[in-house]
Amino acid sequence: MAPLKNFQYEIFLSYGWAANRSAKEGARGWVAQLHELISQRLKSNYFEPRIYFDQTASRVGPVPDDLWSALENSALLVFVVSPSSYRSESWCQQEVVRFWDRARPLVSPPILLAPENRILKVVQSPVLDRPLREPLPLRDLRTFDLYETIQAGPREDY
């Protein structure tokens, strides 16, 4: 399988983190493990994937234009569920809606692989009131519970 040449990235990792933790703790550390796992598996079986994985943005204020560009030029969105990604001010909330609304089609006609078929919901940490706070595009998607597969870091706070 060859990479998707019409896209800058095969995968965009969307995740949130609480407070200002180091890249090896909490959701940031867990998502770094997930990134490595995805990269290794795809590289050993198919190809080396281009994955957008931002570890440096401040995550406060408006979403930077380069992040929007990366999102809109990604074939798949992997939305990592954690309490931090479900905060109302989280960029994750905006990212999933923007991908749903603006994702470029993979094929023609786009109905064959609509944006909702290109969003994967991965649970890093269960969110108790998730159905009440979940962005509309995520509500009916199949969920992949990986919090038992990849060791979770310290609990993320709301």
C-alpha positions in Angstrom: 0.0 0.0 0.0 1.4 3.4 -1.0 0.9 6.6 1.0 -1.9 8.8 -0.1 -0.1 11.2 -2.4 -3.0 13.8 -2.5 -2.5 14.5 1.2 0.2 16.0 3.3 -0.5 13.5 6.1 -2.1 10.1 6.3 -3.1 10.7 10.0 -3.8 13.8 12.2 -3.6 13.0 15.9 -6.0 15.2 17.9 -5.6 15.1 21.6 -5.7 17.4 24.6 -3.7 17.8 27.7 -4.4 19.5 31.0 -2.1 22.0 32.6 1.4 22.5 31.4 2.9 19.0 31.7 6.0 17.6 30.1 5.8 15.7 26.8 6.3 12.4 28.7 3.4 12.8 31.2 -0.3 12.5 31.0 -2.1 12.6 27.7 1.0 13.9 25.9 3.0 10.9 27.0 0.2 8.5 26.2 -0.3 9.9 22.8 3.4 9.8 22.1 3.2 6.0 22.8 0.2 5.8 20.5 2.0 7.7 17.7 5.0 5.4 18.0 2.8 2.3 18.0 0.9 3.5 14.8 4.2 4.4 13.1 5.8 1.1 13.9 2.9 -1.0 12.8 2.2 0.8 9.5 5.9 1.0 8.7 6.4 -2.8 9.3 3.3 -3.8 7.4 2.7 -1.2 4.7 4.6 2.1 4.5 6.1 4.8 6.7 3.1 7.0 7.6 3.1 10.8 7.7 1.5 11.6 11.0 0.7 15.1 12.2 1.5 15.0 15.9 1.9 18.4 17.5 3.8 18.3 20.8 4.7 22.0 21.1 1.7 24.3 20.6 0.6 26.2 23.7 -3.0 25.0 23.3 -4.4 28.3 24.4 -5.9 31.1 22.3 -6.9 30.7 18.7 -5.9 27.6 16.7 -2.8 28.4 14.5 -3.3 28.4 10.7 -0.6 25.7 10.2 -2.6 23.4 12.4 -5.8 24.0 10.4 -3.8 23.4 7.2 -2.4 20.1 8.5 -5.9 19.0 9.6 -7.5 19.8 6.2 -4.7 18.0 4.4 -4.9 14.8 6.4 -6.7 11.6 5.2 -7.7 10.4 8.7 -8.4 12.0 12.0 -7.6 10.1 15.1 -9.4 11.8 18.0 -8.0 10.8 21.4 -10.7 10.8 24.1 -9.5 12.1 27.5 -11.0 14.6 30.0 -8.7 17.2 28.5 -10.0 16.7 24.9 -13.5 17.1 26.2 -13.0 20.5 27.9 -15.2 23.1 26.1 -12.1 25.3 25.4 -10.1 22.4 24.0 -8.8 22.8 20.4 -9.9 19.1 20.0 -13.5 20.2 19.9 -12.8 22.6 17.1 -10.6 20.1 15.2 -13.2 17.4 14.9 -15.9 19.8 13.7 -13.5 21.4 11.2 -12.4 18.0 9.9 -16.1 16.9 9.5 -16.9 20.1 7.7 -13.8 20.7 5.5 -11.9 17.4 5.0 -10.9 17.0 1.4 -12.4 13.9 -0.2 -10.2 10.7 -0.5 -12.0 9.5 -3.6 -14.7 10.6 -6.0 -17.6 10.6 -5.3 -16.8 11.7 -1.7 -19.9 9.9 -0.3 -17.9 6.7 -0.6 -15.5 7.8 2.2 -17.2 10.7 3.8 -15.4 12.5 6.7 -17.3 10.6 9.3 -15.9 7.4 7.9 -12.4 8.8 8.3 -12.5 9.7 12.0 -11.3 7.2 14.6 -12.2 7.7 18.2 -9.6 6.2 20.5 -10.1 6.3 24.3 -7.0 7.3 26.3 -8.9 7.9 29.5 -12.7 7.3 30.1 -14.7 10.4 30.5 -17.7 9.8 32.9 -20.1 12.3 31.2 -18.8 11.7 27.7 -22.2 11.4 25.9 -23.2 14.8 27.3 -20.0 16.6 26.2 -19.1 14.7 23.1 -18.8 16.7 19.8 -21.7 15.8 17.5 -19.5 14.3 14.8 -18.1 11.7 17.3 -21.4 10.5 18.9 -22.2 7.6 16.7 -18.7 6.5 15.8 -17.2 3.2 16.9 -14.9 3.6 19.9 -11.5 2.0 20.3 -10.7 1.6 24.0 -6.8 1.6 24.2 -6.4 2.8 27.7 -5.7 -0.8 28.8 -3.4 -1.5 25.9 -1.1 1.5 26.3 -0.1 2.4 29.8 -1.9 5.5 31.0 0.0 8.3 32.6 -1.2 10.3 35.6 -4.9 11.1 35.6 -5.8 14.2 33.5 -8.0 16.7 35.2 -10.9 18.6 33.6 
